[in-house]
């Protein structure tokens, strides 16, 4: 695959993995907090995970560039506050 094509799909692949991992972990934690480890925990967790992932994937895909820009702006602000080196 050419470099141009890889660079175009990288955000989608990143969003796929990031949203999947975060959705899996967060839905598991929230399901556990709300219902405990009762017999149907895994079934409830997987149902919550699928809903979370369906929502998270497009959000991560669109929000990641904004988060990157905000990170650059934030770090630039801190960098500007450093006194000049002697």
GROMACS elastic network, one bead per residue, 0.5 to 0.9 nm:
[ bonds ]
;  ai    aj funct       b0    kb
    1     4     6  0.83235   500
    1     5     6  0.65326   500
    1     6     6  0.66453   500
    2     5     6  0.54272   500
    2     6     6  0.63243   500
    2     7     6  0.87124   500
    3     6     6  0.50855   500
    3     7     6  0.60742   500
    3     8     6  0.86125   500
    4     7     6  0.52427   500
    4     8     6  0.63477   500
    4     9     6  0.89356   500
    5     8     6  0.51186   500
    5     9     6  0.63960   500
    5    10     6  0.85896   500
    6     9     6  0.53385   500
    6    10     6  0.59048   500
    7    10     6  0.52690   500
    7    11     6  0.77716   500
    8    11     6  0.69772   500
    8    12     6  0.80673   500
    9    12     6  0.52761   500
    9    13     6  0.62642   500
    9    14     6  0.85848   500
   10    13     6  0.51665   500
   10    14     6  0.59808   500
   10    15     6  0.84159   500
   11    14     6  0.50290   500
   11    15     6  0.59229   500
   11    16     6  0.84509   500
   11    61     6  0.66266   500
   11    64     6  0.82571   500
   11    65     6  0.88803   500
   12    16     6  0.60280   500
   12    17     6  0.87305   500
   12    57     6  0.86672   500
   12    60     6  0.89784   500
   12    61     6  0.63264   500
   13    16     6  0.50106   500
   13    17     6  0.63932   500
   13    18     6  0.85246   500
   14    17     6  0.54026   500
   14    18     6  0.59160   500
   14    19     6  0.82672   500
   14    60     6  0.88167   500
   14    61     6  0.81702   500
   15    18     6  0.51115   500
   15    19     6  0.56450   500
   15    20     6  0.80351   500
   15    56     6  0.85879   500
   15    57     6  0.59638   500
   15    58     6  0.78118   500
   15    59     6  0.85818   500
   15    60     6  0.55245   500
   15    61     6  0.52637   500
   15    62     6  0.89396   500
   15    64     6  0.80283   500
   16    19     6  0.55462   500
   16    20     6  0.59917   500
   16    21     6  0.86010   500
   16    53     6  0.88565   500
   16    56     6  0.89552   500
   16    57     6  0.60007   500
   16    58     6  0.88403   500
   16    60     6  0.83232   500
   16    61     6  0.81715   500
   17    20     6  0.50822   500
   17    21     6  0.60257   500
   17    22     6  0.84230   500
   17    57     6  0.87008   500
   18    21     6  0.53683   500
   18    22     6  0.60292   500
   18    23     6  0.82988   500
   18    56     6  0.89562   500
   18    57     6  0.81119   500
   18    60     6  0.76707   500
   19    22     6  0.52425   500
   19    23     6  0.57527   500
   19    24     6  0.83143   500
   19    52     6  0.85888   500
   19    53     6  0.62056   500
   19    54     6  0.89011   500
   19    55     6  0.88696   500
   19    56     6  0.54177   500
   19    57     6  0.51918   500
   19    58     6  0.86379   500
   19    59     6  0.84646   500
   19    60     6  0.63821   500
   19    61     6  0.87411   500
   20    23     6  0.51865   500
   20    24     6  0.60074   500
   20    25     6  0.86092   500
   20    49     6  0.83910   500
   20    52     6  0.86141   500
   20    53     6  0.58301   500
   20    56     6  0.78163   500
   20    57     6  0.73879   500
   21    24     6  0.51696   500
   21    25     6  0.62189   500
   21    26     6  0.85221   500
   21    53     6  0.88680   500
   22    25     6  0.52525   500
   22    26     6  0.58854   500
   22    27     6  0.82138   500
   22    53     6  0.84519   500
   22    56     6  0.85349   500
   23    26     6  0.52774   500
   23    27     6  0.57204   500
   23    28     6  0.82075   500
   23    48     6  0.86405   500
   23    49     6  0.57797   500
   23    50     6  0.80962   500
   23    51     6  0.87988   500
   23    52     6  0.55838   500
   23    53     6  0.54948   500
   23    56     6  0.70422   500
   24    27     6  0.54799   500
   24    28     6  0.61394   500
   24    29     6  0.87541   500
   24    45     6  0.82494   500
   24    46     6  0.80504   500
   24    48     6  0.86146   500
   24    49     6  0.54389   500
   24    50     6  0.83938   500
   24    52     6  0.80837   500
   24    53     6  0.77876   500
   25    28     6  0.52036   500
   25    29     6  0.62984   500
   25    30     6  0.87264   500
   25    49     6  0.84261   500
   26    29     6  0.51322   500
   26    30     6  0.60864   500
   26    31     6  0.83688   500
   26    49     6  0.82074   500
   26    52     6  0.87623   500
   27    30     6  0.51791   500
   27    31     6  0.58250   500
   27    32     6  0.83522   500
   27    45     6  0.62523   500
   27    46     6  0.81244   500
   27    48     6  0.58779   500
   27    49     6  0.53896   500
   27    52     6  0.71409   500
   28    31     6  0.51804   500
   28    32     6  0.60512   500
   28    33     6  0.85891   500
   28    41     6  0.89076   500
   28    42     6  0.85271   500
   28    44     6  0.89302   500
   28    45     6  0.55483   500
   28    46     6  0.81918   500
   28    48     6  0.80828   500
   28    49     6  0.75135   500
   29    32     6  0.51495   500
   29    33     6  0.61651   500
   29    34     6  0.86311   500
   29    45     6  0.88253   500
   30    33     6  0.50521   500
   30    34     6  0.60587   500
   30    35     6  0.84664   500
   30    45     6  0.86766   500
   31    34     6  0.52050   500
   31    35     6  0.58750   500
   31    36     6  0.71031   500
   31    37     6  0.87306   500
   31    41     6  0.75650   500
   31    44     6  0.71498   500
   31    45     6  0.59054   500
   31    48     6  0.76287   500
   32    35     6  0.54443   500
   32    37     6  0.61935   500
   32    38     6  0.89448   500
   32    41     6  0.75296   500
   32    45     6  0.81460   500
   33    36     6  0.58883   500
   33    37     6  0.89737   500
   35    38     6  0.71651   500
   35    41     6  0.76638   500
   36    41     6  0.72779   500
   37    40     6  0.78095   500
   37    41     6  0.54847   500
   37    42     6  0.84585   500
   38    41     6  0.54369   500
   38    42     6  0.88742   500
   39    42     6  0.79209   500
   39    43     6  0.88812   500
   40    43     6  0.53790   500
   40    44     6  0.62919   500
   40    45     6  0.85633   500
   41    44     6  0.52297   500
   41    45     6  0.59581   500
   41    46     6  0.85930   500
   42    46     6  0.60652   500
   42    47     6  0.85490   500
   43    46     6  0.52552   500
   43    47     6  0.62391   500
   43    48     6  0.86507   500
   44    47     6  0.51607   500
   44    48     6  0.61628   500
   44    49     6  0.84705   500
   45    48     6  0.51387   500
   45    49     6  0.59515   500
   45    50     6  0.86707   500
   46    50     6  0.61556   500
   46    51     6  0.87025   500
   47    50     6  0.53770   500
   47    51     6  0.65523   500
   47    52     6  0.87136   500
   48    51     6  0.53116   500
   48    52     6  0.60884   500
   48    53     6  0.85666   500
   49    52     6  0.50273   500
   49    53     6  0.59696   500
   49    54     6  0.85233   500
   50    53     6  0.51502   500
   50    54     6  0.61627   500
   50    55     6  0.87092   500
   51    54     6  0.52550   500
   51    55     6  0.64667   500
   51    56     6  0.85906   500
   52    55     6  0.52568   500
   52    56     6  0.58356   500
   52    57     6  0.85360   500
   53    57     6  0.58243   500
   53    58     6  0.88383   500
   54    57     6  0.59550   500
   54    58     6  0.75273   500
   55    58     6  0.63797   500
   55    59     6  0.66105   500
   55    60     6  0.89648   500
   56    59     6  0.50375   500
   56    60     6  0.58936   500
   56    61     6  0.84196   500
   57    60     6  0.53186   500
   57    61     6  0.61863   500
   57    62     6  0.87767   500
   58    61     6  0.50118   500
   58    62     6  0.62617   500
   58    63     6  0.84139   500
   59    62     6  0.53016   500
   59    63     6  0.57343   500
   59    64     6  0.81511   500
   60    63     6  0.50653   500
   60    64     6  0.55142   500
   60    65     6  0.88238   500
   61    64     6  0.58670   500
   61    65     6  0.78263   500
   62    65     6  0.65795   500
   62    66     6  0.75247   500
   63    66     6  0.51950   500
   63    67     6  0.61340   500
   63    68     6  0.86322   500
   64    67     6  0.50174   500
   64    68     6  0.61242   500
   64    69     6  0.86952   500
   65    68     6  0.50225   500
   65    69     6  0.62949   500
   65    70     6  0.86623   500
   66    69     6  0.51413   500
   66    70     6  0.61703   500
   66    71     6  0.85371   500
   67    70     6  0.50715   500
   67    71     6  0.60601   500
   67    72     6  0.86767   500
   68    71     6  0.50593   500
   68    72     6  0.63330   500
   68    73     6  0.87310   500
   69    72     6  0.51416   500
   69    73     6  0.62467   500
   69    74     6  0.85936   500
   70    73     6  0.50523   500
   70    74     6  0.60171   500
   70    75     6  0.85355   500
   71    74     6  0.50945   500
   71    75     6  0.60759   500
   71    76     6  0.83644   500
   72    75     6  0.52853   500
   72    76     6  0.59350   500
   72    77     6  0.85320   500
   73    76     6  0.50986   500
   73    77     6  0.62022   500
   73    78     6  0.88755   500
   74    77     6  0.51687   500
   74    78     6  0.65902   500
   74    79     6  0.87364   500
   75    78     6  0.51242   500
   75    79     6  0.60560   500
   75    80     6  0.85779   500
   76    80     6  0.60817   500
   76    81     6  0.87375   500
   77    80     6  0.52451   500
   77    81     6  0.66273   500
   78    81     6  0.52538   500
   78    82     6  0.69300   500
   79    82     6  0.55703   500
   80    83     6  0.81231   500
   82    85     6  0.85787   500
